[in-house]
Structures are given as structure tokens and as C-alpha cells.
């Protein structure tokens, strides 16, 4: 499914396209080192206010499909985001990944999940 404002932005990706990109992808070393799904500057925004980066900055392509929740990393920290779309306008082999930053940190989610677990019996 494409975005009406940008016909190159795809909000759902054919699994065959994902598998094709998986076959040629090399995990980004910084993403692996930081233990995040994708490297992105949280202050880089497109005209609609979404964060963006390139798919080559990912640790694993299969984790970065539209609709996924991901951990992004940068020199200033780790953040949660939702993958909104892939934009193939610039490159079919390395699409732009559009992300919506979520107003929580991975650590705050971990603390909340820990509180919500039932006590061990």
C-alpha cells in the first residue's frame, strides 16, 4: 500500500521484496555494537515531522518493516519508534525508512513491563 502524498512511500512491503533485501544486506556495525535495530539521528525530520534514515543503517532488514516497533540508536541515546513506511524514490536497494518516534524510552518500557509481571509463586 502506498501513501497518497508520496507514491514512493510504501506502508506495507511484499515479503518477496523484504527477502530480496535481506539477501544483500550486511548488518550495520554501529547498530550491532549499540544493540539497536537501526541507527538514526532522532532530530532528523522530514517535511511531515517524521524521523528518517536509510535501510542500510539497520542491524536486520526483517525487523524494520512498516508497522514494526524498533529501537533506534544514535550518539545521544536509544529511542523507541514505529516504522511508518519505506520510501523507494531514491533507491530500490536502500530505501529511506520513515519512523515515528514514540514518547518513551526503551528503559522506561522495560521498567513498566517489570512492574506489570505477576509475582513469582
C-alpha positions as CSV (number, residue, x, y, z in Angstrom):
1,X,0.0,0.0,0.0
2,X,1.4,3.4,-1.0
3,X,1.0,6.9,0.6
4,X,-1.2,9.3,-1.4
5,X,1.1,12.2,-0.8
6,X,4.2,10.3,-1.8
7,X,3.6,7.4,-4.2
8,X,7.1,6.1,-3.5
9,X,6.4,5.6,0.2
10,X,5.2,2.1,0.9
11,X,3.3,1.3,4.1
12,X,3.4,-2.5,3.6
13,X,6.1,-4.3,1.8
14,X,5.8,-7.5,-0.2
15,X,7.6,-10.3,1.7
16,X,9.5,-11.1,-1.6
17,X,10.9,-7.6,-1.6
18,X,11.9,-8.0,2.0
19,X,13.6,-11.3,1.3
20,X,15.4,-9.8,-1.7
21,X,16.8,-7.0,0.5
22,X,17.7,-9.5,3.3
23,X,19.8,-11.4,0.8
24,X,22.0,-8.4,0.1
25,X,22.0,-6.7,3.5
26,X,25.0,-6.5,5.7
27,X,24.2,-5.6,9.4
28,X,25.3,-2.1,10.1
29,X,28.3,-2.4,12.5
30,X,27.2,0.5,14.7
31,X,23.7,-0.9,15.1
32,X,25.2,-4.3,16.1
33,X,27.7,-2.6,18.6
34,X,24.9,-0.4,20.2
35,X,22.5,-3.3,20.3
36,X,19.8,-1.4,18.4
37,X,17.6,-2.2,15.4
38,X,18.7,0.8,13.3
39,X,20.9,3.9,13.6
40,X,19.1,7.2,13.2
41,X,19.6,10.8,14.4
42,X,16.3,11.4,16.4
43,X,16.5,15.1,15.3
44,X,16.5,14.4,11.6
45,X,12.9,15.1,10.4
46,X,11.2,15.1,7.0
47,X,8.6,17.6,5.9
48,X,5.9,15.8,7.8
49,X,7.8,15.7,11.1
50,X,8.8,12.0,10.9
51,X,12.3,10.8,11.6
52,X,14.1,9.1,8.7
53,X,17.2,7.1,8.0
54,X,18.3,4.6,5.3
55,X,17.7,0.8,5.5
56,X,21.4,0.2,5.2
57,X,21.7,1.5,8.8
58,X,19.7,-1.5,10.1
59,X,21.0,-4.5,12.0
60,X,18.4,-6.7,10.3
61,X,16.0,-5.9,7.5
62,X,13.3,-8.1,8.7
63,X,13.0,-6.1,12.0
64,X,12.5,-2.8,10.1
65,X,9.3,-3.5,8.1
66,X,6.5,-0.9,8.2
67,X,4.3,-1.4,11.3
68,X,7.2,-2.7,13.4
69,X,8.3,-1.1,16.7
70,X,12.1,-0.7,16.8
71,X,14.8,0.7,19.0
72,X,16.8,3.4,17.2
73,X,20.2,4.4,18.3
74,X,22.4,7.5,17.9
75,X,25.3,9.2,19.6
76,X,22.9,10.7,22.1
77,X,20.9,7.7,23.1
78,X,18.4,5.0,22.4
79,X,14.7,5.6,21.5
80,X,11.6,3.7,20.5
81,X,10.0,4.3,17.2
82,X,7.4,2.9,14.9
83,X,8.3,2.2,11.3
84,X,5.8,4.1,9.2
85,X,7.0,3.4,5.6
86,X,9.8,2.6,3.3
87,X,10.4,5.2,0.5
88,X,11.9,3.7,-2.7
89,X,12.2,7.1,-4.5
90,X,15.9,7.4,-4.1
91,X,16.9,3.7,-4.2
92,X,15.2,0.4,-4.6
93,X,18.2,-1.4,-2.9
94,X,18.4,1.1,0.1
95,X,15.0,2.7,0.8
96,X,14.5,5.6,3.1
97,X,12.9,4.3,6.4
98,X,10.3,6.7,7.8
99,X,10.0,6.5,11.6
100,X,7.6,7.9,14.2
101,X,9.4,8.5,17.4
102,X,7.5,7.2,20.4
103,X,7.4,9.4,23.6
104,X,9.0,6.7,25.8
105,X,12.5,5.3,26.2
106,X,13.3,1.6,25.9
107,X,14.4,1.7,29.6
108,X,11.0,3.2,30.7
109,X,9.1,0.4,28.9
110,X,11.4,-2.2,30.5
111,X,10.6,-0.8,33.9
112,X,6.9,-0.7,33.2
113,X,6.8,-4.3,32.0
114,X,8.8,-5.4,35.0
115,X,6.2,-3.8,37.3
116,X,3.3,-5.5,35.4
117,X,4.6,-9.0,35.8
118,X,2.9,-11.1,38.4
119,X,5.0,-12.1,41.4
120,X,6.8,-15.4,41.2
121,X,4.9,-18.1,43.1
